[in-house]
Every structure is written in C-alpha cells, then in structure tokens.
Amino acid sequence: MSTASTKPYLIRAIYEWCVDQGFTPYLAAVVDGDTLVPPGAARDGQIVLNIDPQATHQLSLGNERITFQARFGGVAQSVGIPVDNVLAVYARENGQGMAFEIERAEIAGEPAGEEEVPEMGAPLTTDGGVAGPEDDGPGTSGGGRPAARGGHLKVVK
C-alpha cells in the first residue's frame, strides 16, 4: 500500500494558519495543460493567487486538485490547480509559509528538481493586477505591503 502525499495536508495547514492569524494566504503554482486559469493571468509559466476566503468562492483544497472561483478583471472565473503543481503557500504579509518541489518528472519543459521558488515580490491579485500598497486586500492592516524578503522559503522534499 502506497502512502498518500503529505503535500495537500501541508497546504491546508499553512492556509488555515494564515487565515487564523489574519494573514492573506497566497498560493504559487506552475501553469501547464492541467491547470485552469484565466488566459493571460500566468507569467513565465507560473501564477501567484490570493486564496483568502474573501477573495475566493467555493474554495476546495482537495488531495488532488485545488479549485475555486475568483474575479479577474471584475469577471468571475473558475480556477483549478493540480496539487502537484503547487510551488508554495505563504502569508502575503510576512512571507512565512512553505515551498515545495514539483513532483512530476517534467512540467513546462524543465526537468524535475530544477524549479525555482517564484519571486515573492509582486504576486498577482485575483483581479489580474499586481498587488501593491494601494491594494492591501482583505485581512491587512492598510499600511501597505511589507518589503519583500525573497529567498527565505525552503524547498521541502
């Protein structure tokens, strides 16, 4: 009997911690043929999404797939991301969270194990724009975005 991956459980745990602490949970993922995101929302084959309960509708953090509805440019869109494609889940306000290695042999033409954790500096908002000081989003203090501290997440195997 094979053991189930711990990845979906860790994603749910970090998400729940973010929400309980009043932080905005962000999810970074690789976009490929199995990923359902609005056209033009991905950058360099990756996407960073605000998955705060106030920014999503019908969020399901399943063992195989993460699905929800969100507004992009004011239009409600469905989003579907395989758990295997998740690169990181973290709090927007302080960058605390967890990064993951991609488990598939190849995604977006790169061999496994050579993925980089996405830059945490300018994630996309669910409306398709770039988050900035004027877009604090739900659950923030309104004081703008803290300085990015990229490179502090560790890859978990």
Secondary structure as UniProt FT lines:
FT   HELIX           7..21
FT   STRAND          25..30
FT   TURN            33..34
FT   TURN            39..40
FT   TURN            44..45
FT   STRAND          46..50
FT   TURN            53..55
FT   STRAND          57..61
FT   STRAND          65..72
FT   TURN            73..74
FT   STRAND          75..82
FT   HELIX           83..85
FT   STRAND          86..91
FT   TURN            92..94
FT   STRAND          97..100
FT   STRAND          106..107
FT   TURN            108..109
FT   STRAND          110..111
FT   TURN            112..113
FT   TURN            126..127
FT   TURN            133..134
FT   TURN            138..139
FT   TURN            150..151
FT   STRAND          155..156
//
